[in-house]
């Protein structure tokens, strides 16, 4: 670790931590690019150990469980020598009590990964338990969650998290003006038992659903994903667990002007059901799907409002600016505390004139 004193007004260097997936390894993350465009010196890494100074910022994307090397490095350092750490925790957590929802049951491989402490585990319990371990070590300095439900869950456990929603950025897609020949699309992982059960039930009721999704198939990412969503009339959201808010899936549908039809979501802010997407219990979905397939103008009106919202207001640039403000506030608070400690520290013998 390098020690340095940053000149007043100079922007801190940022180490951006992003593990990525098999289909997009090596890709520069959009947040890193936005920070660079704002004049920051950004180095993107997959995990620690990394070379950074006390005056720098470590910005972690995703999930603390993905970064065991970084955790070991930071916890081995005295707190006064650590860089300022910000975590944008984008992965799911259990629902808060206020949601009135049951806590999820894990399938057998999720339970096995949890017990084995697998760094690839992404179940809600692993996500929380590892995050709690980081918090007990005084990491991060700034904790951000993209949904109000996750902020509420953490608050119930005495952990403060600021709400900063995920935002639109160009890789999410755009309207190509294509003919929409896919009536209903589900885009997401295909190994979720609850989700597959719900898809089977909808198909038995005569709904034609095309399903796609893979962490390794490039056809489910980038420009190919944009083309697929532009062929779609209705993008279906079936969550891993009831009430979950898969924000990125909604943004993808809205970016490509597919109507998002979702199970009820707990606290879907900044999106409003009936205005930016359609919410429906599973039992009512077949009728809702048939209605919007038969009423193109109503479907298009909701899609247009949603597209305008995310491209003009709920953007990744706006979210990054908000987190930079939080970092600046926390850095100033930390500097004030350190200054107060130095003032109160009694003089040692060799320091007396």
Beta strands, then each sheet from edge to edge (+ up, - down):
strand 1: 14-17
strand 2: 42-45
strand 3: 57-62
strand 4: 84-89
strand 5: 142-145
strand 6: 162-163
strand 7: 182-187
strand 8: 209-212
strand 9: 232-237
strand 10: 259-262
strand 11: 278-279
sheet 1: 2+ 1+ 3+ 4+ 5+ 6+
sheet 2: 8+ 7+ 9+ 10+ 11+
end
